[in-house]
Amino acid sequence: MSDTAVSPPSYQCGGCGARVEYAPGTTVLQCPYCGHRQDIAGAHREVREHAYSELATLPHKPAASVGANTFVCPGCGARTESDALAQRCQFCATPLVADATAGELIAPEAVLPFAVDQAGVRTALGRWCRSRWFAPNSLKKVSTAETLKGTYLPHWTYDARTVTNYRGQRGEYYYTTETYTVTVDGKEETRTRQVRHTRWYPASGTVRRDFDDVLVPATTTLPQKQLDRLAPWPLTEAVAYHGDYLAGYHALRYDTEPEAGLVEAKARMAPIIERDCKKDIGGDEQRVTSVHTSYSDLMYKLMLLPVWIAAYLHAGRSYQILVNARTGEVTGERPYSATKITFAVLFALAVVGVLVWAYARSH
């Protein structure tokens, strides 16, 4: 983190003076009016990760939801405050980006820039809407909703080297022959069959695994399960953070501290480690009764991931849909049309009735 405040970047077009925005899938800012393009400074800087032990040496971090970022609009000079890292000026619509390296909050180290533009996201939403059975007609309007917003969401990533000592049991199958009787044509017959049993043996051992970029959402604004369904993310395509990538988009600050994120990261590592233990045990079945894992070379970073967020109303309730702005993956809530379901049921009953009537006529 830096203690030196810098002047807010200017997003004025060098061609016509209008505002420029980040162009998805590129490393340039582009004017939506005259098409003038300018390169993002430092776009090829390498992404760095930080030793988790460094957290103890950082100044006390206030909760991310306390205090706000201050924006100074380079267009009209208005000063505004927000919990976001990026937004538009409410007076002249100029893209605003806060100085993420100033203050006591941890600055983003990496950003996965937008690759799916508005045309692409509308295509993805339209395809998703058409695949929803019994969806109300209002769902089809989500691809043209004015509430469609491009937003960067904060995530923590963690690297770790793990060594796990485990205890458990190895199950090996064996078979015995069992005799039984059956009645065939009124006569009893004696038959045999093989019955499987499991013999258990004590097992213990040590497994090792290196984890890279275990991803944990750093915001509670959206449900974690919904964010997880946007995976997988092409994290290897992330670039070093630069405020220019946020120009023209929204961005949230984190409200989950890295310490809490590590707890969740370890919970995500646990099932993988348990699978390693079972593989090491071998046999036909496995039981793991105790696991003790040590972690070393812990590294972390804050990364911003791009999401298109669409919201729409149906029957007085708000529904939200998320689109992965790198892959086009769509996930979200959807309502069901009671009218369409009723007609479908009536149609099915009518078809069954016709078939029954036809069968009765033929007999």
Disulfide bonds with the S-S distance in Angstrom:
none
